[in-house]
Amino acid sequence: MNYLTTEEIAEKWGISARRVTTLCKDNRIVGAVRKSGVWLIPDDAEKPAAMKRGRKSNKAL
């Protein structure tokens, strides 16, 4: 299995390297591992789907 860096995956997926790092930290990329401070991501990993952000309501029930 071949691995890519966060920068390479970011370019492949069209997102920032910082976002890829965050996805790795949140365990959202299957197979991503950290070695010597560098995230290694399988070259066949799929981009995680976007999560919906909801607002908390301040309304009393």
N, C-alpha and C positions, 0 to 999 in steps of 0.2 A: 504494500500500500504506500502510495506517495503522499507526502504532507506538504501543505503550503503555509506560508506565514500570514499574519493578519493583514499585512499590506497587499499581498497577492490575492487573498480572498476578497478584500475590500474592492480591489479593482475589478475582479471577476463579477462580483455582485452589484457593483455600482453604489456602494455605501462607503462611509469613512472607516479608516482603520481603527479609530477610537470606538466606533459603534461595534465593530467585530470583536474587539477586546471585551467590551461590556457584555456582549452575547456569550462569549466564552466564560467569563466570570459568573454569569447567571446560569450556567450549564444548559444553554439553549441550543448549542451546536453539538450534535451527536458525534462522539469520537475525538473531540478536541482535547488535547493534553498540554500541560505546561512542562517544559524542559529547560532548565537553566534560565528561567525568567522569560522564555519565549513561548508563545502559544503556537502549537502545531496543529493544523486542521487538515483532516483528510481531504484530498483533492476532489472526492466525489460527495462531500457533505452538501446537504441542501440548506438553502437559506431559510431560517425560521420565519414563520408567518408573523405578521405584525400583530401585536397585542393591542386590544382596545383599551384606551385610558378612560376611565369613568370619573366623574366628579362626585365627591361626597356631598350629599345634601345637608344643609343646616336646618331643614324643616323639622319641627318637633312632631312626632306622631301621636 
